[in-house]
């Protein structure tokens, strides 16, 4: 995943409604009407959220008769999670090194 796509994924997930939609799609495909039910917003407003999610690759839309069901694309979430995990490891290592250094400095003061 390149930086631009990663930025788009995090921007998309920065909105609570879109995070809710992603969570709902984790349970299986859904239509725009089904996704709109929990919200007091128009189908057009939900469709705008879906376009944001689709542009960054988090969801795709199929074609089934007259409906275009939405489905989660979990590989994109896996890619974002990999980036988060790598960042977590990096910062964990840095804080461990900082703690080691602080322990060294405190140990030197006690002598």
Secondary structure, 3 states (H helix, E strand, C coil): CCHHHHHHHHHHHCCHHHHHHHHHHCCCCECHHHHHCCCCCCHHHHHHHHHHHHHCCCEEECCECCECCEEECHHHHHHHHHHHHHHHHHHHHHHHHHHHHHHHHHHHHCC
